[in-house]
């Protein structure tokens, strides 16, 4: 719908104000709206993206993959290696199944970004899925602000600096108006047929990563959960 399209366009328009987007969506709408891959972590994957396990490069397709769970798609990697030789690794889909762990690079980048952020803007999620649901707490622990926009109550409402119970596209529309940003509400552009390599952004310094048990305040009660940590 035009409302959904407007919301993604508004996020892209605000990127000169915002630094990074962490998404649990797998529908590719962020990139179709114009968001660059190096400004985005898709922690649950993307139904239009295939990845090469051999060289790590990712490719964007015009059509969604027919599988989930990081299974082989039947396509070969066309990236060039040393001496201009094709990699020819067997591409896999990137959408997680229930038992699959979150991708290391996407998770590490997301948690580092949230830890460094001065403002974490949470849009359209109740923050139930872990470990992404606890990422706004990283911003709070480091002195940043958390703003939640969602129709329903969320797990972290009591930790947020501001909670707005409204539709995301309406709130983002007001924000863009205040920032004098014009948003194109036309339907998002369709991908062109074929396979396009997507640039991948990695954190420049080495990342050390571990999972630990933490206690989170939820409705006045301390609840234990697992949280991925970048050391």
Buried (B, 14 or more C-beta within 10 A) or exposed (E): EEEBBBBBBBBBBBBEEBEBBBBBBBBBBBBBBBBBBEBBBBBBBBBBBBBBEBEBBBBBBEEBBEBBEBEEBEBEBBBEEEEEEEBEBBBBBBBBEEEEEBBEBBBBBBBBBBBEBEEBBBBBBBBEEBBBBBBBBBBBEEEBBBBBBBEEEBBBBEBBEEBBEEBBBBBBBEBBEEEEBEBBBEEBEEBEEEEEEBEEBEEEEEBEEEEEEBEBEEEEEEEEEEBBBBE
